[in-house]
Amino acid sequence: MEQGRLQMIEEMLQKNPTDSFLQYAAALEYEKHGELQKSIDTIEAMLKLDPEYLGAYYKLGKLYEQINQVDTAIDVYKRGKQIAKKQNDRKTTGELTEALMILDADDDEFDW
């Protein structure tokens, strides 16, 4: 069933390749199948087309943490936090701030 879900998402992406939700869903499925780099590449490509897709930043940062690229994860969290603040999304700002704090990252804007 799991592979069927991924196949279905990939088929929908063939028809709508710029659909951010479908790209994000595909990335989550790739992660479930252990394809972390493919998941990362998918989210990175999606964010180039849709940098305002706020939910992707936390997931992308976590994926980078999983492959031990902590500095890249920190950069991703900071980028997402800037966008969250611009969108006045306090919940996401808080989540990204917490992710940075857990990594003991220097963030001069630790406000919620």
Helices and strands as residue ranges (DSSP letters): H 2-15, H 20-32, H 36-49, H 55-66, H 70-86, H 90-102
